[in-house]
Amino acid sequence: MKQLRVEAEYAKMQIFENICILYGKELQRFIYTLTRNDPYAMEEIYQNTMLGALLGLKYLRDCTKMKIWIFSIAKAESKRYY
């Protein structure tokens, strides 16, 4: 049972890594527009978004919605920042 849970978490981590590689630049551009073109705020929010996503990965039920989930975290982080 524990082995299956570890394998599921590992699979999520691999998907998360691929999402970061595929959509990292797009996410940065999205955050950049939310921060009114402030590169320092964009970097801060991007880091907080990725950390929040990584810590909350265990709560994600459907891995196919990971991109939407991360972008939602970024939007919430930008609102919190301002």
C-alpha positions as CSV (number, residue, x, y, z in Angstrom):
1,M,0.0,0.0,0.0
2,K,2.8,2.4,0.9
3,Q,4.7,1.5,-2.2
4,L,1.7,2.5,-4.4
5,R,1.4,5.8,-2.6
6,V,5.1,6.5,-3.2
7,E,4.8,5.6,-6.8
8,A,1.8,7.8,-7.3
9,E,3.7,10.8,-5.6
10,Y,6.7,10.1,-7.9
11,A,4.5,10.1,-10.9
12,K,3.0,13.5,-9.9
13,M,6.5,14.9,-9.4
14,Q,7.5,13.8,-12.9
15,I,4.4,15.5,-14.3
16,F,5.1,18.6,-12.3
17,E,8.6,18.7,-13.6
18,N,7.3,18.4,-17.2
19,I,4.8,21.1,-16.6
20,C,7.5,23.4,-15.3
21,I,9.6,22.7,-18.4
22,L,6.7,23.1,-20.8
23,Y,4.9,26.0,-19.3
24,G,7.4,27.8,-17.2
25,K,8.0,30.7,-19.6
26,E,4.3,31.0,-20.4
27,L,3.6,31.2,-16.6
28,Q,6.3,33.8,-16.2
29,R,4.7,35.9,-19.0
30,F,1.3,35.5,-17.4
31,I,2.6,36.7,-14.1
32,Y,4.4,39.5,-15.7
33,T,1.2,40.9,-17.2
34,L,-0.5,40.5,-13.8
35,T,2.2,42.5,-12.1
36,R,1.9,45.3,-14.6
37,N,5.3,44.5,-16.1
38,D,7.3,44.5,-12.9
39,P,10.1,42.0,-13.3
40,Y,11.0,41.9,-9.6
41,A,7.4,41.2,-8.6
42,M,7.1,38.6,-11.4
43,E,10.1,36.7,-10.1
44,E,8.9,36.8,-6.5
45,I,5.4,35.6,-7.4
46,Y,6.8,33.0,-9.8
47,Q,8.9,31.5,-7.0
48,N,6.0,31.6,-4.5
49,T,3.8,30.0,-7.1
50,M,6.2,27.1,-7.8
51,L,6.8,26.5,-4.1
52,G,3.1,26.6,-3.3
53,A,2.4,24.2,-6.1
54,L,5.2,21.8,-5.0
55,L,4.0,21.8,-1.4
56,G,0.3,21.4,-2.5
57,L,1.0,18.7,-5.0
58,K,-0.3,16.0,-2.7
59,Y,-3.7,17.7,-2.8
60,L,-4.0,17.7,-6.5
61,R,-6.5,15.0,-7.5
62,D,-6.4,15.2,-11.3
63,C,-3.0,15.5,-12.9
64,T,-4.5,16.5,-16.2
65,K,-5.5,19.8,-14.7
66,M,-2.1,20.7,-13.3
67,K,-1.4,23.5,-15.7
68,I,-4.7,25.2,-14.8
69,W,-4.0,24.6,-11.1
70,I,-0.6,26.2,-11.3
71,F,-1.9,29.2,-13.2
72,S,-4.6,29.6,-10.6
73,I,-2.0,29.6,-7.8
74,A,-0.1,32.3,-9.7
75,K,-3.2,34.4,-10.0
76,A,-3.9,34.1,-6.3
77,E,-0.3,34.8,-5.4
78,S,-0.4,38.0,-7.5
79,K,-3.5,39.2,-5.8
80,R,-1.9,38.5,-2.4
81,Y,1.2,40.4,-3.5
82,Y,-0.7,43.6,-4.4
